C-alpha cells in the first residue's frame, strides 16, 4: 500500500511539473539574416573555395539556400600582402554548376604555404565588411597505410555490398594535433554536356547529352562526409583504422579515390566537432540550436553582429588509391548513366577545365 501511495504521489508531481514547463526559447539576439561563412584554404594546389549564405532568422521557416550571397567581394590576403581573389560568376569561375551566389572559387589553382598567415575578407553589396582572424596552417603527418574491408549488405538495398576504407597514420609527439579527413572519387566520363528543349510553361520536353571529344575526368566529392580525430588519448602513437570513406559495390571497375588528411587548429577542430555533433541532434530539449555555431569571422564595424561559420587554413597530405571491385560474388547492381529519358547525340563537346573536371589523367588512375 505504501508503494502504491508513493507511485500516486510521483505521478501527481510529474503531471504538475509538466504543466508548469514552458516551451524553451533560447532568445537568440538577432531577428535578421546572419552571414554564414565556410571557407577553406589549404597547402594543396587546387581551386580553393569560400561558401557564403545568409542564415534564416531564428524560428523562421526560411530555407538557408534561398538566401545566397551574390556579388560579394571576397579575397584572402597573406601576411606579406599577397592577395587571392574569389568570384561567384560563371565565366571566371570555371563553369561552376550553380546559380550566382554561394560558391566562390579562386580563378586559378592556388595554395597556402607553411609559415604564412592568412586572413579572409568579405564585403557584401550593402557595404558591410567582414574579416577573419589571422590563420596559419599546422604541419600534418602522412598517411602510412590504407585498409579496405568488404561488407556484404542484406536485402533490400540499392547495392549488394560496400567497401569500408580506413587509414593508419603516426601522430607527432611534439605537438597537440587535430585531424580532419575527407575523400573524393574521380571517374572518367563519356558525356561532357547536358542540354534541353523547353516547351510551353518552361517544362522540359527533350533532354540531350553530347559525348566528350577527348578523355575527360570528373571529381565527385561528398562535401558533407568528413571524419575528425584528436591525439588526446594517443599522443605520439599511431591512429589505427580511422574510417574515412565507404565505397559502393555498384560496378566491377576500379574505384579511384583521393583521401585528404588535414591538420586543424584546436579552434577549427572544436568548430567542426560542434557541426558533427549538431548533425546528430535528435530534437531533444537540450540539443544545440541549429545553425547557431560561431567561428572566427566578425563584422569590422559592428563586433556585436552575429556571424556564423569559419575560415580555416590547413596543411594537407593527399593519398590516391584504387579500390579493386572485381569480385565474382555477389554481383554488383550496375546502373548506366543517361540510360532512361536521355537522347544521345552524334556530336561531341570538349572537356572544359574546371575545379571538378580535367583532361589530365590522374596519377595512378587504372580505368
URJOZI-V677036 format. One record per pair of residues at least 24 apart in sequence whose C-alpha atoms are under 7 Angstrom apart, sorted by the first residue. I is the first residue (numbers start at 1). J is the second residue. If there is no record, write none. Layout:
i = {I | I}
j = {J | J}
//
This chain:
i = {28 | 30 | 31 | 31 | 32 | 33 | 34 | 34 | 35 | 35 | 36 | 36 | 36 | 37 | 37 | 37 | 38 | 38 | 38 | 39 | 39 | 39 | 40 | 40 | 40 | 41 | 41 | 41 | 41 | 41 | 42 | 42 | 42 | 42 | 42 | 42 | 43 | 43 | 43 | 43 | 43 | 43 | 44 | 44 | 45 | 45 | 45 | 46 | 46 | 46 | 47 | 47 | 47 | 47 | 47 | 47 | 48 | 48 | 48 | 49 | 49 | 49 | 50 | 50 | 50 | 51 | 51 | 51 | 52 | 52 | 53 | 68 | 68 | 69 | 69 | 70 | 70 | 71 | 71 | 72 | 72 | 72 | 72 | 73 | 73 | 73 | 74 | 74 | 74 | 75 | 75 | 75 | 76 | 76 | 76 | 76 | 77 | 77 | 77 | 78 | 78 | 78 | 78 | 79 | 79 | 79 | 94 | 94 | 95 | 120 | 129 | 129 | 130 | 130 | 130 | 130 | 131 | 131 | 131 | 131 | 132 | 132 | 132 | 132 | 133 | 133 | 135 | 135 | 136 | 137 | 137 | 137 | 138 | 138 | 138 | 138 | 138 | 139 | 139 | 140 | 140 | 140 | 140 | 140 | 141 | 141 | 142 | 142 | 143 | 143 | 143 | 144 | 144 | 159 | 159 | 159 | 159 | 159 | 160 | 160 | 160 | 161 | 161 | 162 | 162 | 162 | 162 | 163 | 163 | 163 | 164 | 164 | 164 | 165 | 165 | 165 | 165 | 166 | 166 | 166 | 166 | 166 | 167 | 167 | 167 | 167 | 168 | 168 | 168 | 168 | 168 | 169 | 169 | 169 | 170 | 170 | 170 | 171 | 171 | 171 | 171 | 171 | 172 | 172 | 173 | 173 | 176 | 177 | 177 | 178 | 178 | 178 | 178 | 178 | 178 | 178 | 178 | 179 | 179 | 179 | 179 | 179 | 179 | 179 | 180 | 180 | 180 | 180 | 180 | 180 | 180 | 180 | 181 | 181 | 181 | 181 | 181 | 181 | 181 | 182 | 182 | 182 | 182 | 182 | 182 | 183 | 183 | 183 | 183 | 183 | 183 | 184 | 184 | 184 | 184 | 184 | 184 | 184 | 185 | 185 | 185 | 185 | 185 | 185 | 186 | 186 | 186 | 186 | 186 | 186 | 187 | 187 | 187 | 187 | 188 | 188 | 188 | 189 | 189 | 189 | 192 | 192 | 192 | 193 | 207 | 207 | 208 | 208 | 208 | 208 | 209 | 209 | 209 | 209 | 210 | 210 | 210 | 210 | 210 | 211 | 211 | 211 | 212 | 212 | 212 | 212 | 213 | 213 | 213 | 213 | 214 | 214 | 215 | 216 | 216 | 216 | 217 | 217 | 217 | 217 | 218 | 218 | 218 | 219 | 219 | 249 | 249 | 250 | 250 | 250 | 251 | 251 | 251 | 251 | 252 | 252 | 253 | 253 | 253 | 254 | 254 | 254 | 254 | 254 | 254 | 255 | 255 | 255 | 256 | 256 | 256 | 256 | 257 | 257 | 257 | 258 | 258 | 258 | 258 | 259 | 259 | 259 | 260 | 260 | 260 | 260 | 261 | 261 | 261 | 262 | 262 | 262 | 262 | 263 | 263 | 263 | 264 | 268 | 271}
j = {58 | 57 | 57 | 58 | 57 | 57 | 306 | 307 | 307 | 308 | 307 | 308 | 309 | 308 | 309 | 310 | 309 | 310 | 311 | 310 | 311 | 312 | 311 | 312 | 313 | 111 | 112 | 312 | 313 | 314 | 111 | 112 | 313 | 314 | 315 | 316 | 111 | 112 | 113 | 314 | 315 | 316 | 111 | 316 | 109 | 110 | 111 | 109 | 110 | 111 | 105 | 106 | 108 | 109 | 110 | 355 | 105 | 106 | 110 | 104 | 105 | 106 | 103 | 104 | 105 | 102 | 103 | 104 | 102 | 103 | 102 | 101 | 102 | 101 | 102 | 100 | 101 | 101 | 125 | 122 | 123 | 124 | 125 | 122 | 123 | 124 | 121 | 122 | 123 | 120 | 121 | 122 | 118 | 119 | 120 | 121 | 118 | 119 | 120 | 116 | 117 | 118 | 119 | 116 | 117 | 118 | 354 | 355 | 354 | 311 | 299 | 300 | 297 | 298 | 299 | 300 | 297 | 298 | 299 | 300 | 296 | 297 | 298 | 311 | 296 | 297 | 312 | 313 | 313 | 313 | 314 | 315 | 263 | 264 | 265 | 314 | 315 | 263 | 315 | 262 | 263 | 315 | 316 | 317 | 170 | 171 | 169 | 317 | 167 | 168 | 169 | 168 | 169 | 248 | 249 | 250 | 332 | 333 | 249 | 330 | 332 | 248 | 249 | 246 | 247 | 248 | 249 | 246 | 247 | 248 | 245 | 246 | 247 | 243 | 244 | 245 | 246 | 241 | 242 | 243 | 244 | 245 | 240 | 241 | 242 | 243 | 238 | 239 | 240 | 241 | 242 | 238 | 239 | 240 | 237 | 238 | 239 | 235 | 236 | 237 | 238 | 239 | 235 | 236 | 235 | 236 | 231 | 230 | 231 | 229 | 230 | 231 | 263 | 264 | 265 | 266 | 269 | 228 | 229 | 230 | 261 | 262 | 263 | 264 | 226 | 227 | 228 | 229 | 261 | 262 | 263 | 264 | 226 | 227 | 228 | 244 | 260 | 261 | 262 | 225 | 226 | 227 | 244 | 259 | 260 | 221 | 245 | 257 | 258 | 259 | 260 | 219 | 220 | 221 | 222 | 257 | 258 | 259 | 219 | 220 | 221 | 256 | 257 | 258 | 217 | 218 | 219 | 220 | 256 | 257 | 217 | 218 | 219 | 256 | 216 | 217 | 218 | 216 | 217 | 218 | 349 | 350 | 351 | 349 | 342 | 343 | 342 | 343 | 344 | 345 | 342 | 343 | 344 | 345 | 344 | 345 | 347 | 348 | 349 | 347 | 348 | 349 | 348 | 349 | 350 | 351 | 348 | 349 | 350 | 351 | 350 | 351 | 359 | 351 | 358 | 359 | 357 | 358 | 359 | 361 | 356 | 357 | 358 | 356 | 357 | 325 | 332 | 332 | 333 | 334 | 325 | 332 | 333 | 334 | 325 | 326 | 325 | 326 | 367 | 322 | 323 | 324 | 325 | 366 | 367 | 322 | 323 | 324 | 321 | 322 | 323 | 365 | 320 | 321 | 322 | 318 | 319 | 320 | 321 | 318 | 319 | 320 | 316 | 317 | 318 | 319 | 316 | 317 | 318 | 314 | 315 | 316 | 317 | 314 | 315 | 316 | 314 | 312 | 295}
//
